[in-house]
């Protein structure tokens, strides 16, 4: 198949395919007229790349999976190099989850502080002569 058909079947653009070719992820086969030609195996490589990219893998991290498929393995993650990338990505995700946990706790603390401050202002407003509550944008609280 030609590049346009492959792009359509893979749900990508011809520009992306040319880029993958320049990065060595897609083969650079040409017919007698100089047109790029692809087969079902190339479509499979693209599906592997897209799946990994959808999961947050960068393009270079897809290389071991592509090479594994090219070597004839039934799955792109059945080779040792692919497993190394999986392990690295899991460690990266665990670190991000840890960082998000810290951010979440900070935001939860800020919310609790803001709610206490709001409640204190509301309580003071109930006292005769207390301040009238206002929101940060200058409007009255309802």
C-alpha positions in Angstrom: 0.0 0.0 0.0 1.1 3.6 -0.5 1.7 6.2 2.2 -1.7 7.8 1.9 -3.6 4.5 2.3 -1.4 3.6 5.3 -2.0 7.0 6.9 -5.7 6.7 6.5 -5.8 3.1 7.8 -3.6 4.0 10.8 -5.5 7.2 11.6 -2.5 9.5 11.2 -1.0 11.8 8.6 1.5 11.2 5.8 3.7 13.8 7.5 3.8 11.7 10.7 4.7 8.6 8.7 7.5 10.4 6.9 8.8 11.5 10.3 8.7 8.0 11.7 10.6 6.9 8.6 13.2 9.6 9.2 13.5 8.3 12.8 14.0 4.7 11.7 10.7 3.5 13.1 9.1 2.7 9.7 11.0 1.0 6.9 11.9 3.2 3.9 10.9 0.8 1.1 10.2 2.2 -2.4 8.7 0.7 -5.6 10.2 1.1 -9.1 8.6 4.6 -9.4 10.1 5.7 -6.2 6.8 5.7 -4.2 6.9 4.6 -0.6 5.3 1.2 -0.1 4.0 -0.4 3.1 2.4 -3.7 4.2 0.2 -5.0 7.0 3.3 -5.4 9.2 3.9 -1.7 9.0 0.3 -1.0 10.0 0.9 -3.3 13.0 4.0 -1.2 13.9 2.0 1.9 13.8 -0.7 0.5 16.0 2.0 -0.4 18.5 3.4 3.1 18.4 0.0 4.7 18.7 -1.0 2.6 21.7 2.2 3.4 23.5 2.0 7.1 22.6 -1.6 7.1 24.0 -0.2 5.7 27.2 2.3 8.6 27.5 5.4 6.9 26.1 7.6 9.2 24.1 8.5 8.3 20.5 12.0 7.0 21.4 10.5 4.7 24.1 8.5 2.9 21.4 11.7 1.8 19.5 12.3 -1.4 21.5 8.6 -2.5 20.9 8.9 -1.7 17.1 12.2 -3.6 16.9 10.7 -6.5 18.7 7.8 -6.7 16.2 10.3 -6.4 13.3 12.3 -9.3 14.7 9.2 -11.4 14.2 7.9 -11.6 17.7 4.1 -11.8 18.0 3.9 -8.9 20.4 6.0 -5.8 20.7 6.5 -6.3 24.4 7.8 -9.8 24.4 11.4 -8.8 24.2 13.7 -7.9 27.1 14.3 -4.3 25.9 10.6 -3.7 25.9 10.3 -4.9 29.4 13.0 -2.5 30.5 11.0 0.4 29.0 7.9 -0.8 30.8 9.7 -0.9 34.1 11.2 2.6 33.5 7.7 4.0 32.6 6.2 2.4 35.7 8.9 4.0 37.9 8.2 7.3 36.2 4.5 7.0 36.8 5.0 6.1 40.4 7.1 9.2 40.9 4.4 11.4 39.3 1.7 9.8 41.4 3.8 10.6 44.5 4.2 14.2 43.3 0.5 14.5 42.6 -0.3 13.1 46.1 1.8 16.0 47.6 0.0 18.5 45.5 -3.3 17.1 46.4 -2.6 17.3 50.1 -1.4 20.9 49.7 -4.6 21.9 47.8 -6.7 20.0 50.4 -5.0 22.0 53.1 -5.6 25.3 51.3 -9.3 24.4 50.9 -9.6 23.5 54.6 -7.9 26.8 55.6 -10.1 28.8 53.2 -13.3 27.1 54.5 -12.3 27.9 58.1 -11.6 31.5 57.2 -15.0 31.7 55.4 -16.7 30.2 58.4 -15.0 32.6 60.8 -16.1 35.6 58.7 -19.6 34.3 58.5 -19.7 33.9 62.3 -18.4 37.4 62.8 -21.1 38.7 60.4 -23.7 37.3 62.7 -22.4 39.5 65.6 -24.1 42.9 65.7 -21.8 45.4 64.1 -19.6 42.6 62.6 -18.2 42.8 59.1 -20.4 42.2 56.1 -19.0 39.2 54.2 -17.8 39.9 50.6 -16.4 37.6 48.1 -12.9 38.2 46.6 -14.5 39.7 43.5 -16.3 42.4 45.5 -19.8 41.0 45.4 -21.9 40.1 48.3 -22.1 36.5 49.5 -25.5 34.9 49.1 
